[in-house]
Amino acid sequence: MTLSRQTMTDEQRKSVALEYLKAFDNGGITSTGESILELFAPDAQVAFPKWGLANGRCSARWAPR
């Protein structure tokens, strides 16, 4: 997935959301074979209700499962 600084359209956001849900059902693997975490920006904050916030892809990758 390529990084872009442009604003996403509604259709693009919908596409990313659908890809996330499909990857979630597929054990965390996207349709391109990448990790589900590749759908997030490198500096994203991901909330894990049971464990709290993870900052960035690296800390989300090592969050308890």
N, C-alpha and C positions, 0 to 999 in steps of 0.2 A: 504494500500500500504506500502511495506517495504522500508526502506531507505538503500541505497547501495552507497559505495564510488567507485565502479568500473566504468570504462568507458562503456557507452552504445553502443550497435551495431546499425547499421543503421535500422535494423528491429525493435529493441526496441524503438528507437526514433520515428519511423513511428507509432508504436502501441500507444505510449503515445499521439502523435499528433492527431491521429484518435479518441482516447478516449476523448480528450479535445474537439474536434469539435462536437462529438456526445453529450457530456454532455452540451455543450453550447446550442445545439438545444433542449435539454431536461430540460431547466430551471435551469442549473447549477448542476444537479445530474448525477453522473457517473453510469455506468452499474452495479456497486456494491452497489449503493445507497448512496455513500459518496458525499461530496461536491466537486465541481470542483477544489477548492483550494487544496485539498489533492494531486493533481497531481503535485504540485509545491513543491520545497524544502522549509523547514521552513524559510530559510534566503533569499528567492527569492525576487527580485525586480520586481514588476508588474507595467507596464505603463498604466495609464488611460488617454487617449488623452485629455479628458475634465477636469480632476482633477489633473493630474501629477502622480508622482511616489508613490507607496506604498511599504514599506519595510517590508518583511515578511508576513506570512499568516494572522496574526492578523490585521494588518493595511489594508490589501487588503480586508478582510472580512467586514470592516466597511467603505470602500470607498463609496462615494455617488453613487447611481444607477440612 
